[in-house]
Amino acid sequence: MTTLRHLFRQNGHLCVLFIVLTLSLSLNVWLGLEVRAAARPRSAANGGIVAGDRLGPIPIVDSSGQKTTIVGSSAQSVVVYVMSPTCIWCAKNYNNIVAVAKHARSGVRFVGVSTSGTPAQLAQHLRDHPYPFEVFLLDKKTLSSDSKLSTATPQTLVVNRDGVVEHAWMGAFIDEKQDEVERYFGVTLPGLESGASKGPGDNQ
C-alpha cells in the first residue's frame, strides 16, 4: 500500500491522464455504436417501415367525419405522407413535399395522413398550409397492427397497388434523403423552410 501511495504521489498526473483517456475511449466506442444503430433502417418491430413491408389498410376520417380507409385496395400506386400540424419538421418540409406532389410524374396518387389533432384543427392547418393533395385524419382508435403504420412524423411512403412499400423515407428531406427523393420523383426540391417555429408534439 505504501508503495502504491508512493507511486501515485510521484506519477499522479499520469494516472489521471490514463483514467481520462480510458473514459474518453469508452465514450467514443459507445457513441460509435449509437451512430451505427441510428444509421440502420428501422424495422416494423420498433415503429419504422422499410421497403418490402406490406402496409395494411389505413383507417382515416375525412372532412365530413366519415370513416374510410386508404391503401390496400388502391387501383394505383399511392404516396402516403404522414404528418402532423404540430410537427416542426413537417412545417420545415412543407415546401419540399408540395414540390414533389406538384411536379412528380403522373400516375401516382398523393394522400396525406395527419396523426394528431381534431378535424377542426386539421382544417385550420390546411387553410394555412394548402397541400396539393387531400389530407385526412388518422383514426388511431381503429388502427390495426396489420397496417404497420407508425405515427412518427414526417414520413413518406411509396406504396404499390398490392400494398407493398417500395420506398420509405423517415423524416424531412435533407442530405441523402433529399438526393434520393429528387432522383426518384424527378424533381428539384427547394429545401427546408428555415422560418418554421417549433410546436408541441414535434416527432422528428
N, C-alpha and C positions, 0 to 999 in steps of 0.2 A: 504493500500500500504506500509505504514511504517512497519507494522507487517510482511508482506511478505518479504520485503527487509531485515528485521532483521533476519527472519528465514533462508533466503538464505545465509546471511552472516555467520550465526552460523553453518549451515548444507550444505554449498555449495558443499563439496566433495560428500555428499550423493546424492544430486540432480544430479550431474554429473554422478555418478555411476548408478543411476536409468535410466538416459537417455541412457547411453551406453548399459545397459542391455536390455532396450526396443528395441533399434535399432538392437542389436545382435539377439534377439529373432525373430524379424520381418524378418531379413535376413535369419535365419535358416529355418523359415517356408516357405519363398519364394523358397529357394534352394531345400527343400524337395519336394515341388510341381513340380519344374522343373525336378528333378530326376525321379519322378514318371511318368511324362509326357513323358520323353525320353525313359523310360523302356517299355512303352506300344507299341505294334506293330503299325506301321504306316499304315493308311488305304489308299486305292487308291485315296481318295479325296485329300490327301495332298502329293501325289507323291510317296507313298510306295505301295508295293504289298504284300498281305498276302495270306496264304494258303486258298484255296477256291475261289479265284478270277479267272475269266475266261480271259485268255490272248488272245487277237486277233492277227491276222497275223502281223508279224514284218517286215516292208519293209527294205531291205538291198541292198547293191551294192557289187557285187563280184569283184574279182581281175581284170576281163576283162572289168569292167564297166557296166555289165549287171545288171538290176534291177530284183529282185525276192522277195520272202517272206519266212520266216521260221515260224514254229508253225501254228497251226490252222488246218492243213490237214496232219499232220505227221502220219506215219504208226507205230511209236514207241514213247516211252517217250523221251523227249528232256531235256537236262540240258543246259540252256541258261546262259552263263557267260557274264555279261555286264561289259565292262572295257574301259579304255582309255589309250593311250600311255603316257599321261601327268599326270596320277594319281599316286601319291606317294604310296597310299595303294594298288593299283593294282600291282605296282612293288614289294612291300613287300610281297604280297600274291601270287606272281608268282609261287614259288616252291610248295605251297600248292595246287593250282588248277591243276598244272601239275601232282602232285602225285595222286590227285583224279581221273583225267581223265585216267591216265595210269593203275591204279590198281583197279578201281571200277568194280563192277560186270558187266558182259556182258549184252547186250540187251538195253543199254542206249546210246543214241547219244549225244555227246557234241558239242555245237556250241558257238563260241564267237561272240560278237557284240560290236564293238567299237563305242563309242558315239561322238568321235571327230577326227579331222584330215582329211587330204586328202588321196586318195588311195595310193599315193606315200609315204606319211608319215607313213601310216599304214604298208606298205610293208617293209619300213626300220625298223620299230619297230619289225616286225615279224622276220626279219633276226637276230636281236639282242636277241629276246625272242621267240624262236620257240615253240609255243604251240603244243601239240599233237592232235589238232583238228583245223578245219577251223575257221578262224576269218573273219567276214565280217564287212563292214562299214554301220552303221545305216543311212538309208535315212530319215533324220529328216523332210525333206520337205513334205514327203507323210505319215509321221507317224500319224495315226489316234488316236483320244482319246479312241476309242474302244479297242485299244491294251493294254491300261492301263500301258504301259511300261514307267517308269521314266528314266531319263538319269543319275541318281545317280550311282556312281561307287566306288568300285566294288559291284556287286550284283549277286547272284547265284540263279537261279530259276529252280525248277524241274517241268516240265510241262507234263501232261499225253497226251494220244492220242486225247482226247477230248478238249484239250486246257485249261484244268483246272490246276491251280498251286497247286501242292501237298506240296511243301516246298519252302520257300523263306528265304534266308539269306542276309541281307543287311550289307555290309562292309566286311572287311577282316576276315579270320577265326582265331579268338582269343577267349580265355576264354570259355564261354558256347557254343559259335558258333563252336569252334574247336571240342569240345566234341560231339556236335550234328552231325556235318559233318562226323566225324570219325565213329560214330555209324551207320549213315545212309548208307554210302558208303562202310563200312567195310575196311577202310584203316587207316594207321597211318600217320599223317601229320608231315612234317619236321619242321613246324613253320615258322614264318615270317622271311623274309630276312632283316637283320638289316642294311645292307650297302646301301640300296636304297636311292637315293638322291631325294629331293623334286623338282618337276617340276611345271610349271604353269598349272592351270586347275585342281588341286587336288580337288576331290569332296568328299572325305571321311569326 
